């Protein structure tokens, strides 16, 4: 049997909304989707008040399962203060590290050296910076 929609006059809708809001503020309504809520007549303002509460909880807290997980995480045991890093250790970790040395590898293409506009090549076992990234010809190509 198809669901039949009830038509309301604008004044009736405003009255339903006002009654539902008053019940919502007073907390006089069953929890949304509970057996008591489902048993209510569709025109009952308590039904709308329960839906308003559910919508407000979703707006504030989102998914209920995610909220419960947040509570579990908040209550999880923490590492005791005495076992955590000291301020000196944290300060040492925060100090800037020296830049990584760019090293070209034999058999691989040249690597751009940051901030110099040059490319580091591996030539005859040496690191050589050149203004281009054209790799050196292999011995086979040189012999041809």
N, CA, C and O atoms as CSV, one atom per row, in Angstrom:
chain,resi,resn,atom,element,x,y,z
A,1,UNK,N,N,0.846,-1.173,0.000
A,1,UNK,CA,C,0.000,0.000,0.000
A,1,UNK,C,C,0.895,1.240,0.000
A,1,UNK,O,O,1.715,1.390,0.906
A,2,UNK,N,N,0.765,2.131,-0.982
A,2,UNK,CA,C,1.619,3.322,-1.047
A,2,UNK,C,C,1.321,4.269,0.109
A,2,UNK,O,O,0.201,4.352,0.614
A,3,UNK,N,N,2.392,4.990,0.509
A,3,UNK,CA,C,2.278,5.952,1.604
A,3,UNK,C,C,1.518,7.177,1.104
A,3,UNK,O,O,1.834,7.721,0.046
A,4,UNK,N,N,0.529,7.605,1.857
A,4,UNK,CA,C,-0.260,8.752,1.464
A,4,UNK,C,C,0.231,9.983,2.220
A,4,UNK,O,O,0.306,9.972,3.449
A,5,UNK,N,N,0.561,11.034,1.491
A,5,UNK,CA,C,1.036,12.255,2.132
A,5,UNK,C,C,-0.147,13.068,2.642
A,5,UNK,O,O,-1.185,13.171,1.990
A,6,UNK,N,N,0.039,13.636,3.814
A,6,UNK,CA,C,-0.979,14.490,4.397
A,6,UNK,C,C,-0.707,15.920,3.960
A,6,UNK,O,O,0.429,16.390,4.020
A,7,UNK,N,N,-1.748,16.605,3.524
A,7,UNK,CA,C,-1.622,18.006,3.130
A,7,UNK,C,C,-1.974,18.886,4.327
A,7,UNK,O,O,-3.005,18.685,4.969
A,8,UNK,N,N,-1.120,19.855,4.620
A,8,UNK,CA,C,-1.345,20.768,5.730
A,8,UNK,C,C,-1.490,22.182,5.203
A,8,UNK,O,O,-0.842,22.564,4.228
A,9,UNK,N,N,-2.328,22.942,5.843
A,9,UNK,CA,C,-2.436,24.372,5.553
A,9,UNK,C,C,-1.253,25.068,6.204
A,9,UNK,O,O,-0.753,24.583,7.219
A,10,UNK,N,N,-0.777,26.205,5.650
A,10,UNK,CA,C,0.392,26.901,6.223
A,10,UNK,C,C,0.257,27.200,7.710
A,10,UNK,O,O,1.244,27.101,8.438
A,11,UNK,N,N,-0.904,27.553,8.174
A,11,UNK,CA,C,-1.091,27.844,9.601
A,11,UNK,C,C,-0.917,26.608,10.458
A,11,UNK,O,O,-0.403,26.692,11.574
A,12,UNK,N,N,-1.341,25.461,9.948
A,12,UNK,CA,C,-1.211,24.209,10.688
A,12,UNK,C,C,0.270,23.825,10.778
A,12,UNK,O,O,0.728,23.342,11.814
A,13,UNK,N,N,1.008,24.040,9.697
A,13,UNK,CA,C,2.449,23.734,9.688
A,13,UNK,C,C,3.172,24.605,10.707
A,13,UNK,O,O,4.029,24.119,11.445
A,14,UNK,N,N,2.832,25.888,10.751
A,14,UNK,CA,C,3.465,26.798,11.715
A,14,UNK,C,C,3.141,26.373,13.142
A,14,UNK,O,O,4.002,26.423,14.021
A,15,UNK,N,N,1.892,25.952,13.372
A,15,UNK,CA,C,1.490,25.509,14.712
A,15,UNK,C,C,2.227,24.218,15.085
A,15,UNK,O,O,2.691,24.081,16.217
A,16,UNK,N,N,2.339,23.271,14.149
A,16,UNK,CA,C,3.065,22.019,14.393
A,16,UNK,C,C,4.524,22.318,14.746
A,16,UNK,O,O,5.082,21.747,15.683
A,17,UNK,N,N,5.122,23.222,13.979
A,17,UNK,CA,C,6.525,23.580,14.217
A,17,UNK,C,C,6.688,24.235,15.595
A,17,UNK,O,O,7.611,23.898,16.337
A,18,UNK,N,N,5.803,25.158,15.932
A,18,UNK,CA,C,5.886,25.846,17.228
A,18,UNK,C,C,5.699,24.853,18.383
A,18,UNK,O,O,6.429,24.899,19.373
A,19,UNK,N,N,4.704,23.948,18.244
A,19,UNK,CA,C,4.490,22.948,19.293
A,19,UNK,C,C,5.697,22.024,19.421
A,19,UNK,O,O,6.126,21.717,20.533
A,20,UNK,N,N,6.246,21.579,18.295
A,20,UNK,CA,C,7.405,20.679,18.311
A,20,UNK,C,C,8.600,21.367,18.953
A,20,UNK,O,O,9.331,20.751,19.729
A,21,UNK,N,N,8.801,22.635,18.634
A,21,UNK,CA,C,9.934,23.368,19.215
A,21,UNK,C,C,9.769,23.519,20.722
A,21,UNK,O,O,10.737,23.384,21.470
A,22,UNK,N,N,8.560,23.796,21.167
A,22,UNK,CA,C,8.304,23.922,22.612
A,22,UNK,C,C,8.560,22.587,23.313
A,22,UNK,O,O,9.151,22.556,24.392
A,23,UNK,N,N,8.117,21.488,22.704
A,23,UNK,CA,C,8.369,20.169,23.285
A,23,UNK,C,C,9.856,19.843,23.280
A,23,UNK,O,O,10.368,19.235,24.220
A,24,UNK,N,N,10.543,20.249,22.222
A,24,UNK,CA,C,11.983,19.997,22.106
A,24,UNK,C,C,12.731,20.743,23.212
A,24,UNK,O,O,13.598,20.175,23.875
A,25,UNK,N,N,12.386,22.024,23.404
A,25,UNK,CA,C,13.040,22.828,24.439
A,25,UNK,C,C,12.757,22.238,25.822
A,25,UNK,O,O,13.641,22.217,26.679
A,26,UNK,N,N,11.544,21.763,26.042
A,26,UNK,CA,C,11.171,21.185,27.336
A,26,UNK,C,C,11.709,19.766,27.513
A,26,UNK,O,O,11.744,19.249,28.629
A,27,UNK,N,N,12.127,19.137,26.413
A,27,UNK,CA,C,12.646,17.771,26.489
A,27,UNK,C,C,11.547,16.727,26.637
A,27,UNK,O,O,11.791,15.635,27.150
A,28,UNK,N,N,10.340,17.059,26.188
A,28,UNK,CA,C,9.202,16.143,26.321
A,28,UNK,C,C,8.945,15.479,24.969
A,28,UNK,O,O,8.072,15.908,24.214
A,29,UNK,N,N,9.704,14.439,24.672
A,29,UNK,CA,C,9.537,13.703,23.411
A,29,UNK,C,C,10.361,12.420,23.517
A,29,UNK,O,O,11.342,12.380,24.259
A,30,UNK,N,N,9.980,11.376,22.790
A,30,UNK,CA,C,10.779,10.144,22.796
A,30,UNK,C,C,11.988,10.281,21.866
A,30,UNK,O,O,11.998,11.107,20.953
A,31,UNK,N,N,12.991,9.465,22.115
A,31,UNK,CA,C,14.189,9.482,21.287
A,31,UNK,C,C,13.835,9.075,19.857
A,31,UNK,O,O,13.031,8.170,19.631
A,32,UNK,N,N,14.453,9.764,18.903
A,32,UNK,CA,C,14.207,9.510,17.483
A,32,UNK,C,C,14.430,8.036,17.153
A,32,UNK,O,O,15.430,7.446,17.562
A,33,UNK,N,N,13.485,7.439,16.403
A,33,UNK,CA,C,13.513,6.068,15.910
A,33,UNK,C,C,13.342,5.025,17.013
A,33,UNK,O,O,13.457,3.829,16.747
A,34,UNK,N,N,13.070,5.454,18.237
A,34,UNK,CA,C,12.799,4.492,19.314
A,34,UNK,C,C,11.396,3.906,19.084
A,34,UNK,O,O,10.609,4.472,18.325
A,35,UNK,N,N,11.085,2.791,19.728
A,35,UNK,CA,C,9.727,2.240,19.575
A,35,UNK,C,C,8.631,3.250,19.945
A,35,UNK,O,O,7.587,3.305,19.295
A,36,UNK,N,N,8.877,4.044,20.988
A,36,UNK,CA,C,7.877,5.043,21.384
A,36,UNK,C,C,7.725,6.113,20.300
A,36,UNK,O,O,6.614,6.576,20.044
A,37,UNK,N,N,8.813,6.503,19.672
A,37,UNK,CA,C,8.770,7.510,18.609
A,37,UNK,C,C,8.035,6.959,17.386
A,37,UNK,O,O,7.218,7.655,16.784
A,38,UNK,N,N,8.329,5.706,17.020
A,38,UNK,CA,C,7.684,5.078,15.860
A,38,UNK,C,C,6.185,4.940,16.103
A,38,UNK,O,O,5.397,5.047,15.164
A,39,UNK,N,N,5.785,4.707,17.345
A,39,UNK,CA,C,4.370,4.519,17.667
A,39,UNK,C,C,3.567,5.815,17.594
A,39,UNK,O,O,2.337,5.773,17.545
A,40,UNK,N,N,4.236,6.960,17.586
A,40,UNK,CA,C,3.520,8.238,17.542
A,40,UNK,C,C,2.832,8.429,16.195
A,40,UNK,O,O,3.287,7.925,15.169
A,41,UNK,N,N,1.734,9.162,16.223
A,41,UNK,CA,C,1.039,9.539,14.993
A,41,UNK,C,C,1.949,10.461,14.175
A,41,UNK,O,O,2.649,11.287,14.760
A,42,UNK,N,N,1.962,10.348,12.846
A,42,UNK,CA,C,2.843,11.218,12.042
A,42,UNK,C,C,2.605,12.712,12.263
A,42,UNK,O,O,3.511,13.516,12.047
A,43,UNK,N,N,1.398,13.093,12.692
A,43,UNK,CA,C,1.088,14.510,12.917
A,43,UNK,C,C,1.417,14.969,14.328
A,43,UNK,O,O,1.208,16.139,14.651
A,44,UNK,N,N,1.924,14.084,15.176
A,44,UNK,CA,C,2.216,14.427,16.571
A,44,UNK,C,C,3.458,15.313,16.639
A,44,UNK,O,O,4.496,14.948,16.088
A,45,UNK,N,N,3.378,16.469,17.302
A,45,UNK,CA,C,4.537,17.355,17.420
A,45,UNK,C,C,5.722,16.709,18.144
A,45,UNK,O,O,6.870,17.102,17.935
A,46,UNK,N,N,5.437,15.709,19.001
A,46,UNK,CA,C,6.531,15.019,19.689
A,46,UNK,C,C,7.420,14.275,18.698
A,46,UNK,O,O,8.628,14.149,18.900
A,47,UNK,N,N,6.805,13.788,17.630
A,47,UNK,CA,C,7.563,13.083,16.588
A,47,UNK,C,C,8.547,14.057,15.921
A,47,UNK,O,O,9.712,13.720,15.709
A,48,UNK,N,N,8.072,15.257,15.594
A,48,UNK,CA,C,8.949,16.265,14.993
A,48,UNK,C,C,10.013,16.713,15.992
A,48,UNK,O,O,11.156,16.959,15.608
A,49,UNK,N,N,9.649,16.821,17.270
A,49,UNK,CA,C,10.628,17.215,18.297
A,49,UNK,C,C,11.755,16.180,18.381
A,49,UNK,O,O,12.921,16.554,18.507
A,50,UNK,N,N,11.426,14.895,18.312
A,50,UNK,CA,C,12.452,13.847,18.317
A,50,UNK,C,C,13.352,13.937,17.095
A,50,UNK,O,O,14.564,13.747,17.197
A,51,UNK,N,N,12.763,14.228,15.935
A,51,UNK,CA,C,13.560,14.390,14.715
A,51,UNK,C,C,14.461,15.620,14.815
A,51,UNK,O,O,15.600,15.602,14.348
A,52,UNK,N,N,13.938,16.699,15.435
A,52,UNK,CA,C,14.761,17.903,15.634
A,52,UNK,C,C,15.965,17.597,16.514
A,52,UNK,O,O,17.077,18.045,16.234
A,53,UNK,N,N,15.737,16.830,17.582
A,53,UNK,CA,C,16.838,16.474,18.476
A,53,UNK,C,C,17.884,15.644,17.738
A,53,UNK,O,O,19.083,15.880,17.887
A,54,UNK,N,N,17.437,14.679,16.948
A,54,UNK,CA,C,18.380,13.845,16.189
A,54,UNK,C,C,19.176,14.699,15.196
A,54,UNK,O,O,20.381,14.508,15.037
A,55,UNK,N,N,18.507,15.629,14.540
A,55,UNK,CA,C,19.201,16.503,13.583
A,55,UNK,C,C,20.221,17.389,14.295
A,55,UNK,O,O,21.321,17.607,13.786
A,56,UNK,N,N,19.859,17.894,15.458
A,56,UNK,CA,C,20.778,18.747,16.218
A,56,UNK,C,C,21.988,17.951,16.705
A,56,UNK,O,O,23.116,18.443,16.670
A,57,UNK,N,N,21.749,16.721,17.157
A,57,UNK,CA,C,22.868,15.878,17.593
A,57,UNK,C,C,23.796,15.564,16.410
A,57,UNK,O,O,25.018,15.557,16.562
A,58,UNK,N,N,23.219,15.309,15.249
A,58,UNK,CA,C,24.045,15.033,14.066
A,58,UNK,C,C,24.866,16.275,13.704
A,58,UNK,O,O,26.049,16.169,13.380
A,59,UNK,N,N,24.228,17.459,13.762
A,59,UNK,CA,C,24.946,18.700,13.450
A,59,UNK,C,C,26.113,18.910,14.405
A,59,UNK,O,O,27.206,19.291,13.986
A,60,UNK,N,N,25.877,18.657,15.695
A,60,UNK,CA,C,26.910,18.902,16.695
A,60,UNK,C,C,27.998,17.831,16.699
A,60,UNK,O,O,29.187,18.143,16.773
A,61,UNK,N,N,27.585,16.576,16.620
A,61,UNK,CA,C,28.519,15.490,16.884
A,61,UNK,C,C,28.753,14.562,15.704
A,61,UNK,O,O,29.654,13.724,15.760
A,62,UNK,N,N,27.976,14.681,14.644
A,62,UNK,CA,C,28.162,13.815,13.481
A,62,UNK,C,C,27.752,12.388,13.778
A,62,UNK,O,O,26.787,12.141,14.501
A,63,UNK,N,N,28.473,11.484,13.230
A,63,UNK,CA,C,28.176,10.066,13.344
A,63,UNK,C,C,28.308,9.607,14.799
A,63,UNK,O,O,29.316,9.881,15.449
A,64,UNK,N,N,27.307,8.921,15.297
A,64,UNK,CA,C,27.315,8.477,16.697
A,64,UNK,C,C,28.450,7.491,16.965
A,64,UNK,O,O,29.096,7.559,18.011
A,65,UNK,N,N,28.696,6.579,16.029
A,65,UNK,CA,C,29.792,5.624,16.213
A,65,UNK,C,C,31.139,6.353,16.292
A,65,UNK,O,O,32.002,5.999,17.096
A,66,UNK,N,N,31.303,7.375,15.444
A,66,UNK,CA,C,32.548,8.150,15.484
A,66,UNK,C,C,32.669,8.905,16.814
A,66,UNK,O,O,33.767,9.048,17.353
A,67,UNK,N,N,31.545,9.383,17.332
A,67,UNK,CA,C,31.564,10.074,18.621
A,67,UNK,C,C,31.992,9.114,19.736
A,67,UNK,O,O,32.824,9.463,20.575
A,68,UNK,N,N,31.420,7.904,19.741
A,68,UNK,CA,C,31.802,6.928,20.759
A,68,UNK,C,C,33.278,6.553,20.627
A,68,UNK,O,O,33.961,6.355,21.632
A,69,UNK,N,N,33.770,6.455,19.389
A,69,UNK,CA,C,35.190,6.164,19.195
A,69,UNK,C,C,36.038,7.307,19.750
A,69,UNK,O,O,37.089,7.065,20.343
A,70,UNK,N,N,35.593,8.547,19.564
A,70,UNK,CA,C,36.314,9.708,20.103
A,70,UNK,C,C,36.384,9.610,21.626
A,70,UNK,O,O,37.431,9.872,22.218
A,71,UNK,N,N,35.265,9.229,22.265
A,71,UNK,CA,C,35.262,9.078,23.717
A,71,UNK,C,C,36.226,7.976,24.147
A,71,UNK,O,O,36.965,8.140,25.118
A,72,UNK,N,N,36.220,6.853,23.425
A,72,UNK,CA,C,37.150,5.767,23.769
A,72,UNK,C,C,38.598,6.230,23.623
A,72,UNK,O,O,39.437,5.928,24.472
A,73,UNK,N,N,38.892,6.960,22.553
A,73,UNK,CA,C,40.256,7.471,22.347
A,73,UNK,C,C,40.638,8.466,23.441
A,73,UNK,O,O,41.778,8.479,23.907
A,74,UNK,N,N,39.675,9.299,23.847
A,74,UNK,CA,C,39.954,10.296,24.892
A,74,UNK,C,C,40.242,9.629,26.230
A,74,UNK,O,O,41.019,10.145,27.034
A,75,UNK,N,N,39.618,8.487,26.464
A,75,UNK,CA,C,39.807,7.767,27.724
A,75,UNK,C,C,40.965,6.771,27.669
A,75,UNK,O,O,41.297,6.162,28.686
A,76,UNK,N,N,41.583,6.597,26.503
A,76,UNK,CA,C,42.673,5.622,26.367
A,76,UNK,C,C,43.850,6.047,27.236
A,76,UNK,O,O,44.094,7.241,27.412
A,77,UNK,N,N,44.578,5.077,27.780
A,77,UNK,CA,C,45.728,5.425,28.611
A,77,UNK,C,C,46.776,6.194,27.813
A,77,UNK,O,O,47.027,5.894,26.646
A,78,UNK,N,N,47.371,7.169,28.442
A,78,UNK,CA,C,48.398,7.993,27.816
A,78,UNK,C,C,49.770,7.567,28.340
A,78,UNK,O,O,49.885,6.982,29.417
A,79,UNK,N,N,50.796,7.869,27.563
A,79,UNK,CA,C,52.158,7.616,28.023
A,79,UNK,C,C,52.420,8.532,29.220
A,79,UNK,O,O,52.165,9.733,29.138
A,80,UNK,N,N,52.920,7.993,30.317
A,80,UNK,CA,C,53.159,8.849,31.491
A,80,UNK,C,C,54.195,9.933,31.177
A,80,UNK,O,O,55.070,9.746,30.332
A,81,UNK,N,N,54.081,11.046,31.859
A,81,UNK,CA,C,54.979,12.174,31.608
A,81,UNK,C,C,56.448,11.783,31.759
A,81,UNK,O,O,57.291,12.250,30.993
A,82,UNK,N,N,56.758,10.944,32.721
A,82,UNK,CA,C,58.154,10.591,32.958
A,82,UNK,C,C,58.736,9.763,31.807
A,82,UNK,O,O,59.956,9.684,31.662
A,83,UNK,N,N,57.864,9.139,30.978
A,83,UNK,CA,C,58.355,8.305,29.878
A,83,UNK,C,C,58.415,9.063,28.554
A,83,UNK,O,O,58.886,8.522,27.554
A,84,UNK,N,N,57.946,10.298,28.541
A,84,UNK,CA,C,57.943,11.082,27.300
A,84,UNK,C,C,59.294,11.767,27.096
A,84,UNK,O,O,60.134,11.785,27.995
A,85,UNK,N,N,59.488,12.325,25.909
A,85,UNK,CA,C,60.734,13.041,25.602
A,85,UNK,C,C,60.825,14.313,26.440
A,85,UNK,O,O,59.818,14.943,26.761
A,86,UNK,N,N,62.051,14.669,26.780
A,86,UNK,CA,C,62.271,15.896,27.550
A,86,UNK,C,C,62.265,17.090,26.608
A,86,UNK,O,O,62.307,16.936,25.388
A,87,UNK,N,N,62.213,18.282,27.191
A,87,UNK,CA,C,62.250,19.503,26.383
A,87,UNK,C,C,63.576,19.586,25.623
A,87,UNK,O,O,63.598,20.003,24.465
A,88,UNK,N,N,64.675,19.196,26.261
A,88,UNK,CA,C,65.979,19.224,25.592
A,88,UNK,C,C,65.990,18.284,24.387
A,88,UNK,O,O,66.531,18.630,23.337
A,89,UNK,N,N,65.396,17.094,24.531
A,89,UNK,CA,C,65.332,16.158,23.400
A,89,UNK,C,C,64.485,16.720,22.268
A,89,UNK,O,O,64.846,16.601,21.097
A,90,UNK,N,N,63.361,17.330,22.618
A,90,UNK,CA,C,62.506,17.921,21.601
A,90,UNK,C,C,63.193,19.102,20.914
A,90,UNK,O,O,63.075,19.270,19.700
A,91,UNK,N,N,63.916,19.925,21.697
A,91,UNK,CA,C,64.656,21.047,21.114
A,91,UNK,C,C,65.721,20.551,20.140
A,91,UNK,O,O,65.919,21.145,19.080
A,92,UNK,N,N,66.402,19.473,20.494
A,92,UNK,CA,C,67.431,18.911,19.619
A,92,UNK,C,C,66.809,18.394,18.317
A,92,UNK,O,O,67.380,18.568,17.240
A,93,UNK,N,N,65.653,17.767,18.421
A,93,UNK,CA,C,64.970,17.276,17.228
A,93,UNK,C,C,64.495,18.417,16.333
A,93,UNK,O,O,64.391,18.255,15.117
A,94,UNK,N,N,64.207,19.570,16.934
A,94,UNK,CA,C,63.700,20.709,16.173
A,94,UNK,C,C,64.798,21.513,15.482
A,94,UNK,O,O,64.503,22.354,14.633
A,95,UNK,N,N,66.050,21.266,15.831
A,95,UNK,CA,C,67.138,22.014,15.198
A,95,UNK,C,C,67.226,21.675,13.711
A,95,UNK,O,O,67.020,20.526,13.321
A,96,UNK,N,N,67.537,22.689,12.872
A,96,UNK,CA,C,67.651,22.425,11.433
A,96,UNK,C,C,68.770,21.427,11.149
A,96,UNK,O,O,69.831,21.464,11.771
A,97,UNK,N,N,68.515,20.564,10.226
A,97,UNK,CA,C,69.509,19.571,9.828
A,97,UNK,C,C,70.273,20.090,8.608
A,97,UNK,O,O,69.741,20.881,7.828
A,98,UNK,N,N,71.510,19.646,8.448
A,98,UNK,CA,C,72.257,20.091,7.259
A,98,UNK,C,C,71.584,19.562,6.000
A,98,UNK,O,O,70.965,18.499,6.021
A,99,UNK,N,N,71.704,20.307,4.901
A,99,UNK,CA,C,71.052,19.857,3.668
A,99,UNK,C,C,71.646,18.535,3.182
A,99,UNK,O,O,72.807,18.223,3.447
A,100,UNK,N,N,70.846,17.789,2.484
A,100,UNK,CA,C,71.268,16.510,1.913
A,100,UNK,C,C,72.260,16.774,0.780
A,100,UNK,O,O,72.027,17.634,-0.070
A,101,UNK,N,N,73.348,16.042,0.773
A,101,UNK,CA,C,74.344,16.195,-0.291
A,101,UNK,C,C,73.855,15.418,-1.508
A,101,UNK,O,O,73.592,14.218,-1.432
A,102,UNK,N,N,73.739,16.119,-2.623
A,102,UNK,CA,C,73.283,15.498,-3.856
A,102,UNK,C,C,74.448,14.740,-4.475
A,102,UNK,O,O,75.507,15.310,-4.737
A,103,UNK,N,N,74.237,13.440,-4.705
A,103,UNK,CA,C,75.285,12.605,-5.268
A,103,UNK,C,C,74.756,11.908,-6.512
A,103,UNK,O,O,73.758,11.191,-6.463
A,104,UNK,N,N,75.444,12.133,-7.629
A,104,UNK,CA,C,75.070,11.454,-8.870
A,104,UNK,C,C,75.596,10.020,-8.815
A,104,UNK,O,O,76.640,9.747,-8.224
A,105,UNK,N,N,74.854,9.120,-9.439
A,105,UNK,CA,C,75.207,7.703,-9.417
A,105,UNK,C,C,75.551,7.249,-10.830
A,105,UNK,O,O,74.891,7.636,-11.795
A,106,UNK,N,N,76.581,6.431,-10.940
A,106,UNK,CA,C,76.999,5.907,-12.237
A,106,UNK,C,C,75.856,5.111,-12.854
A,106,UNK,O,O,75.242,4.278,-12.186
A,107,UNK,N,N,75.572,5.365,-14.123
A,107,UNK,CA,C,74.518,4.660,-14.829
A,107,UNK,C,C,73.147,5.308,-14.702
A,107,UNK,O,O,72.190,4.849,-15.324
A,108,UNK,N,N,73.036,6.372,-13.901
A,108,UNK,CA,C,71.767,7.072,-13.737
A,108,UNK,C,C,71.870,8.455,-14.350
A,108,UNK,O,O,72.976,8.967,-14.520
A,109,UNK,N,N,70.737,9.079,-14.690
A,109,UNK,CA,C,70.782,10.435,-15.258
A,109,UNK,C,C,71.324,11.442,-14.240
A,109,UNK,O,O,71.325,11.172,-13.039
A,110,UNK,N,N,71.777,12.587,-14.714
A,110,UNK,CA,C,72.253,13.644,-13.802
A,110,UNK,C,C,71.141,14.131,-12.876
A,110,UNK,O,O,69.954,13.970,-13.160
A,111,UNK,N,N,71.563,14.735,-11.749
A,111,UNK,CA,C,70.619,15.233,-10.741
A,111,UNK,C,C,70.755,16.745,-10.657
A,111,UNK,O,O,71.869,17.269,-10.622
A,112,UNK,N,N,69.629,17.448,-10.624
A,112,UNK,CA,C,69.651,18.910,-10.500
A,112,UNK,C,C,70.085,19.280,-9.084
A,112,UNK,O,O,69.548,18.749,-8.112
A,113,UNK,N,N,71.040,20.176,-8.965
A,113,UNK,CA,C,71.516,20.649,-7.665
A,113,UNK,C,C,70.668,21.878,-7.310
A,113,UNK,O,O,70.739,22.892,-8.004
A,114,UNK,N,N,69.871,21.801,-6.245
A,114,UNK,CA,C,68.961,22.900,-5.912
A,114,UNK,C,C,69.691,24.226,-5.705
A,114,UNK,O,O,70.744,24.279,-5.071
A,115,UNK,N,N,69.110,25.296,-6.254
A,115,UNK,CA,C,69.612,26.646,-6.039
A,115,UNK,C,C,70.829,27.037,-6.851
A,115,UNK,O,O,71.293,28.171,-6.732
A,116,UNK,N,N,71.371,26.144,-7.677
A,116,UNK,CA,C,72.587,26.478,-8.428
A,116,UNK,C,C,72.348,26.580,-9.922
A,116,UNK,O,O,73.142,27.195,-10.634
A,117,UNK,N,N,71.271,25.988,-10.407
A,117,UNK,CA,C,71.032,25.969,-11.848
A,117,UNK,C,C,71.936,24.983,-12.569
A,117,UNK,O,O,72.031,25.011,-13.796
A,118,UNK,N,N,72.599,24.115,-11.822
A,118,UNK,CA,C,73.516,23.140,-12.427
A,118,UNK,C,C,73.011,21.733,-12.190
A,118,UNK,O,O,72.123,21.485,-11.375
A,119,UNK,N,N,73.619,20.815,-12.940
A,119,UNK,CA,C,73.280,19.399,-12.847
A,119,UNK,C,C,74.521,18.621,-12.445
A,119,UNK,O,O,75.598,18.822,-13.005
A,120,UNK,N,N,74.364,17.730,-11.471
A,120,UNK,CA,C,75.498,16.934,-10.999
A,120,UNK,C,C,75.546,15.634,-11.803
A,120,UNK,O,O,74.579,14.877,-11.872
A,121,UNK,N,N,76.727,15.410,-12.411
A,121,UNK,CA,C,76.963,14.220,-13.225
A,121,UNK,C,C,77.981,13.324,-12.533
A,121,UNK,O,O,78.790,13.793,-11.732
A,122,UNK,N,N,77.936,12.058,-12.840
A,122,UNK,CA,C,78.945,11.110,-12.369
A,122,UNK,C,C,79.827,10.805,-13.585
A,122,UNK,O,O,79.436,10.050,-14.476
A,123,UNK,N,N,81.017,11.401,-13.606
A,123,UNK,CA,C,81.926,11.237,-14.743
A,123,UNK,C,C,83.255,10.677,-14.259
A,123,UNK,O,O,83.927,11.279,-13.421
A,124,UNK,N,N,83.619,9.547,-14.784
A,124,UNK,CA,C,84.898,8.916,-14.450
A,124,UNK,C,C,85.097,8.802,-12.937
A,124,UNK,O,O,86.194,9.040,-12.430
A,125,UNK,N,N,84.028,8.436,-12.219
A,125,UNK,CA,C,84.131,8.239,-10.779
A,125,UNK,C,C,84.102,9.533,-9.983
A,125,UNK,O,O,84.254,9.499,-8.762
A,126,UNK,N,N,83.911,10.683,-10.641
A,126,UNK,CA,C,83.888,11.982,-9.950
A,126,UNK,C,C,82.499,12.610,-10.044
A,126,UNK,O,O,81.716,12.290,-10.939
A,127,UNK,N,N,82.210,13.507,-9.105
A,127,UNK,CA,C,80.982,14.295,-9.126
A,127,UNK,C,C,81.304,15.614,-9.825
A,127,UNK,O,O,82.124,16.392,-9.337
A,128,UNK,N,N,80.665,15.866,-10.958
A,128,UNK,CA,C,80.962,17.055,-11.759
A,128,UNK,C,C,79.658,17.823,-11.981
A,128,UNK,O,O,78.660,17.252,-12.420
A,129,UNK,N,N,79.677,19.137,-11.669
A,129,UNK,CA,C,78.498,19.983,-11.888
A,129,UNK,C,C,78.627,20.671,-13.242
A,129,UNK,O,O,79.624,21.337,-13.519
A,130,UNK,N,N,77.598,20.500,-14.089
A,130,UNK,CA,C,77.575,21.088,-15.424
A,130,UNK,C,C,76.253,21.841,-15.610
A,130,UNK,O,O,75.270,21.537,-14.934
A,131,UNK,N,N,76.225,22.822,-16.520
A,131,UNK,CA,C,75.008,23.618,-16.699
A,131,UNK,C,C,73.930,22.922,-17.530
A,131,UNK,O,O,72.950,23.564,-17.907
A,132,UNK,N,N,74.077,21.664,-17.818
A,132,UNK,CA,C,73.081,20.940,-18.609
A,132,UNK,C,C,72.839,19.563,-17.999
A,132,UNK,O,O,73.592,19.107,-17.140
A,133,UNK,N,N,71.774,18.913,-18.461
A,133,UNK,CA,C,71.461,17.588,-17.940
A,133,UNK,C,C,71.633,16.506,-19.000
A,133,UNK,O,O,71.069,15.419,-18.875
A,134,UNK,N,N,72.400,16.794,-20.031
A,134,UNK,CA,C,72.648,15.802,-21.060
A,134,UNK,C,C,73.631,14.779,-20.508
A,134,UNK,O,O,74.764,15.127,-20.175
A,135,UNK,N,N,73.210,13.519,-20.409
A,135,UNK,CA,C,74.131,12.529,-19.868
A,135,UNK,C,C,75.305,12.279,-20.810
A,135,UNK,O,O,75.208,12.477,-22.021
A,136,UNK,N,N,76.395,11.848,-20.231
A,136,UNK,CA,C,77.597,11.555,-21.006
A,136,UNK,C,C,77.342,10.359,-21.908
A,136,UNK,O,O,76.661,9.413,-21.509
A,137,UNK,N,N,77.877,10.393,-23.106
A,137,UNK,CA,C,77.719,9.282,-24.033
A,137,UNK,C,C,78.407,8.050,-23.470
A,137,UNK,O,O,79.453,8.154,-22.829
A,138,UNK,N,N,77.827,6.898,-23.706
A,138,UNK,CA,C,78.470,5.669,-23.252
A,138,UNK,C,C,79.641,5.337,-24.169
A,138,UNK,O,O,79.736,5.846,-25.285
A,139,UNK,N,N,80.493,4.511,-23.698
A,139,UNK,CA,C,81.691,4.162,-24.478
A,139,UNK,C,C,81.304,3.569,-25.831
A,139,UNK,O,O,81.986,3.829,-26.822
A,140,UNK,N,N,80.238,2.785,-25.903
A,140,UNK,CA,C,79.816,2.190,-27.152
A,140,UNK,C,C,79.432,3.285,-28.149
A,140,UNK,O,O,79.779,3.204,-29.327
A,141,UNK,N,N,78.713,4.310,-27.672
A,141,UNK,CA,C,78.313,5.404,-28.556
A,141,UNK,C,C,79.533,6.241,-28.956
A,141,UNK,O,O,79.592,6.752,-30.074
A,142,UNK,N,N,80.508,6.384,-28.049
A,142,UNK,CA,C,81.703,7.158,-28.358
A,142,UNK,C,C,82.520,6.464,-29.436
A,142,UNK,O,O,83.145,7.121,-30.268
A,143,UNK,N,N,82.514,5.111,-29.419
A,143,UNK,CA,C,83.320,4.345,-30.385
A,143,UNK,C,C,82.697,4.395,-31.768
A,143,UNK,O,O,83.407,4.218,-32.758
A,144,UNK,N,N,81.433,4.623,-31.871
A,144,UNK,CA,C,80.772,4.600,-33.178
A,144,UNK,C,C,81.111,5.779,-34.037
A,144,UNK,O,O,80.622,5.884,-35.162
